[in-house]
Amino acid sequence: MRRTGFLSLAAAPLLAFAPMAEPAPTVTKPVADSVHAAGGSMFVTWNNPTGEKLDMWLVRGDAARVVQLASRLTAAPRGETSTVLPNVPEGDGYAIELASREGGERGFSPSFAVG
């Protein structure tokens, strides 16, 4: 068999690529299994590769949004803020969600408790 340097048409489907996923924000604080007081302040830090402004939500369980904590956070690559947790029921399974305003990319903190 002679090699020509070209791929056969039969090999072409093997080269099909899935579209690249958009980068999502990542929450670096609060850390996993930390405990925060309802009505108290909490420090939140994140990385934002989206280049878009972010909204911040308190979520619980399967990403069910409880309350919006901040709107239009910076589009900078890194950010930090102090926020006040609302008076919510004590328990595990809370997280911080950061969602880009334009593209819908979302990132979540590790699970923490309110107590």
PyMOL commands that set and color helices and strands:
alter all, ss='L'
color gray80, all
select helices_A, chain A and resi 9-15
alter helices_A, ss='H'
color red, helices_A
select strands_A, chain A and resi 26-29+35-36+41-47+54-60+64-73+78-84+91-100+106-108+112-114
alter strands_A, ss='S'
color yellow, strands_A
deselect
rebuild
show_as cartoon
